[in-house]
Amino acid sequence: MIPMRKKRVVLFAFLAGAIVGLGATALAFAGEGLSLTFKLGGGAGYLLNGAGDIERVRLGYQNRAADWLEPNHTSTFDWKKLSIVPDFRFEAILRLGESFGLGLGTAYLAFDTNGAYSLDHYESASYPTFSSEYTFSYDYAQGFKLTAIPIFLNFYYFFPMDGTRVYVFGGPGVYFGSLTHDETMAFESALNEDFFFTWDFAYTTESNENLVEKMKCTAFGFQGGFGLEIPLSPVFSFGIEAYGRYANFSNWKGDWTWTRTSKYEEYSELLGWWKSVTGNFSDSGSGILYFDEKKWWHNDRYYGEAFINDSAPSGSSVRNVREAGINLNSVGILASILIHI
């Protein structure tokens, strides 16, 4: 976990160490033949646990939709587990003789996961002099969008072979992440009452809320794997490699904005739709992204969620409170073109 205010210091120290290390190693191997290779590649990684707390949030809402089901209640849920993260990479590799190499590179990693779910309720009653219908519904949409740009250092070992090169690699990296979390909620309710001896009555309500949270975070990580390089010419080669990555982000810091619009309308058989009240509300703030499990009013069970707060949530209605952890822990495949200088 790296505080945002130290990000530039960490980057400078990492780059300085990498450059000094490359230079020192190059001098040590100066008499054994040096060559430079540029690697440009693209592929995808399979996330091992759905990016950490993002998956726990998704499961929280999935379980909430499932637990809503009972007489007069219906629900829908459409939010798939996050599994794939695209990986685009550029790396400069200094070959130190036949067997060793050092690489300094960067990459672009990104994912975007979105879900929609709804909770609905209907009830009616009928008596000799009175009947009524009452409905309400919640419609939610939620999404997380993450981008990460790492700067990494790799150590290579090449196994000389006729016609191809097999290699293993690994090293540390500094990951600079940006995260956007948005959630919308639309609520509607309606009551209709029919009276035999007096005026009928009805009302409708509706509200729409929108929350947008934008955060940044920096983390250390590690990557490694093995690959196969197939020469196409003295200058170009085709490569394919299998890799693993470990990178955990926490202490996401950022800002949030919230808006809400509402409308209430009332009807009587005598006056018609005679009353209408609207409202507009907004708020904003900043803080840290926290994960917690919150007690739901519907059944007093706890469900995962993650929102920015200026301090850690507390009280009897929440448990398992911590700074949200979102990771890029994955295994993947990368194809690349290598240019030898």
ChimeraX attribute file (.defattr): number of C-alpha atoms within 10 A of each C-alpha:
attribute: neighborCount
match mode: 1-to-1
recipient: residues
	/A:1	12
	/A:2	16
	/A:3	15
	/A:4	17
	/A:5	8
	/A:6	10
	/A:7	17
	/A:8	10
	/A:9	11
	/A:10	18
	/A:11	17
	/A:12	11
	/A:13	12
	/A:14	18
	/A:15	17
	/A:16	12
	/A:17	13
	/A:18	18
	/A:19	14
	/A:20	12
	/A:21	14
	/A:22	19
	/A:23	12
	/A:24	12
	/A:25	15
	/A:26	21
	/A:27	13
	/A:28	11
	/A:29	14
	/A:30	12
	/A:31	10
	/A:32	11
	/A:33	11
	/A:34	16
	/A:35	14
	/A:36	15
	/A:37	19
	/A:38	20
	/A:39	21
	/A:40	19
	/A:41	20
	/A:42	17
	/A:43	17
	/A:44	18
	/A:45	22
	/A:46	20
	/A:47	21
	/A:48	16
	/A:49	18
	/A:50	21
	/A:51	24
	/A:52	19
	/A:53	21
	/A:54	24
	/A:55	17
	/A:56	21
	/A:57	18
	/A:58	24
	/A:59	18
	/A:60	17
	/A:61	20
	/A:62	21
	/A:63	15
	/A:64	22
	/A:65	18
	/A:66	14
	/A:67	15
	/A:68	19
	/A:69	15
	/A:70	10
	/A:71	9
	/A:72	12
	/A:73	16
	/A:74	17
	/A:75	19
	/A:76	15
	/A:77	17
	/A:78	12
	/A:79	17
	/A:80	15
	/A:81	18
	/A:82	20
	/A:83	16
	/A:84	20
	/A:85	22
	/A:86	15
	/A:87	19
	/A:88	18
	/A:89	19
	/A:90	19
	/A:91	21
	/A:92	19
	/A:93	23
	/A:94	23
	/A:95	22
	/A:96	23
	/A:97	16
	/A:98	14
	/A:99	12
	/A:100	17
	/A:101	24
	/A:102	24
	/A:103	24
	/A:104	21
	/A:105	18
	/A:106	18
	/A:107	18
	/A:108	15
	/A:109	20
	/A:110	18
	/A:111	18
	/A:112	15
	/A:113	17
	/A:114	18
	/A:115	18
	/A:116	19
	/A:117	19
	/A:118	19
	/A:119	20
	/A:120	20
	/A:121	18
	/A:122	15
	/A:123	13
	/A:124	13
	/A:125	10
	/A:126	11
	/A:127	9
	/A:128	7
	/A:129	10
	/A:130	14
	/A:131	15
	/A:132	17
	/A:133	15
	/A:134	17
	/A:135	17
	/A:136	18
	/A:137	19
	/A:138	18
	/A:139	17
	/A:140	20
	/A:141	17
	/A:142	19
	/A:143	18
	/A:144	17
	/A:145	15
	/A:146	19
	/A:147	17
	/A:148	22
	/A:149	19
	/A:150	22
	/A:151	22
	/A:152	24
	/A:153	29
	/A:154	22
	/A:155	17
	/A:156	23
	/A:157	18
	/A:158	20
	/A:159	14
	/A:160	12
	/A:161	8
	/A:162	5
	/A:163	9
	/A:164	15
	/A:165	15
	/A:166	17
	/A:167	18
	/A:168	19
	/A:169	21
	/A:170	21
	/A:171	17
	/A:172	20
	/A:173	25
	/A:174	24
	/A:175	27
	/A:176	19
	/A:177	19
	/A:178	19
	/A:179	21
	/A:180	18
	/A:181	21
	/A:182	19
	/A:183	18
	/A:184	18
	/A:185	18
	/A:186	18
	/A:187	18
	/A:188	18
	/A:189	18
	/A:190	18
	/A:191	18
	/A:192	17
	/A:193	18
	/A:194	17
	/A:195	14
	/A:196	11
	/A:197	8
	/A:198	11
	/A:199	13
	/A:200	18
	/A:201	19
	/A:202	19
	/A:203	18
	/A:204	18
	/A:205	18
	/A:206	18
	/A:207	18
	/A:208	18
	/A:209	17
	/A:210	18
	/A:211	19
	/A:212	19
	/A:213	22
	/A:214	20
	/A:215	21
	/A:216	22
	/A:217	21
	/A:218	27
	/A:219	23
	/A:220	19
	/A:221	21
	/A:222	19
	/A:223	20
	/A:224	19
	/A:225	18
	/A:226	17
	/A:227	18
	/A:228	18
	/A:229	20
	/A:230	16
	/A:231	16
	/A:232	13
	/A:233	10
	/A:234	9
	/A:235	11
	/A:236	17
	/A:237	18
	/A:238	18
	/A:239	21
	/A:240	19
	/A:241	21
	/A:242	17
	/A:243	20
	/A:244	19
	/A:245	23
	/A:246	16
	/A:247	20
	/A:248	19
	/A:249	24
	/A:250	21
	/A:251	23
	/A:252	26
	/A:253	22
	/A:254	21
	/A:255	19
	/A:256	20
	/A:257	15
	/A:258	17
	/A:259	15
	/A:260	17
	/A:261	15
	/A:262	17
	/A:263	15
	/A:264	17
	/A:265	16
	/A:266	18
	/A:267	19
	/A:268	16
	/A:269	13
	/A:270	11
	/A:271	11
	/A:272	12
	/A:273	14
	/A:274	11
	/A:275	12
	/A:276	13
	/A:277	10
	/A:278	12
	/A:279	10
	/A:280	11
	/A:281	10
	/A:282	12
	/A:283	10
	/A:284	12
	/A:285	13
	/A:286	17
	/A:287	18
	/A:288	21
	/A:289	25
	/A:290	24
	/A:291	26
	/A:292	25
	/A:293	21
	/A:294	22
	/A:295	16
	/A:296	13
	/A:297	9
	/A:298	9
	/A:299	10
	/A:300	10
	/A:301	13
	/A:302	19
	/A:303	21
	/A:304	25
	/A:305	20
	/A:306	21
	/A:307	19
	/A:308	26
	/A:309	19
	/A:310	14
	/A:311	11
	/A:312	15
	/A:313	19
	/A:314	11
	/A:315	7
	/A:316	7
	/A:317	15
	/A:318	17
	/A:319	17
	/A:320	12
	/A:321	17
	/A:322	16
	/A:323	20
	/A:324	22
	/A:325	18
	/A:326	21
	/A:327	22
	/A:328	28
	/A:329	22
	/A:330	22
	/A:331	20
	/A:332	19
	/A:333	17
	/A:334	20
	/A:335	21
	/A:336	20
	/A:337	19
	/A:338	24
	/A:339	17
	/A:340	16
	/A:341	12
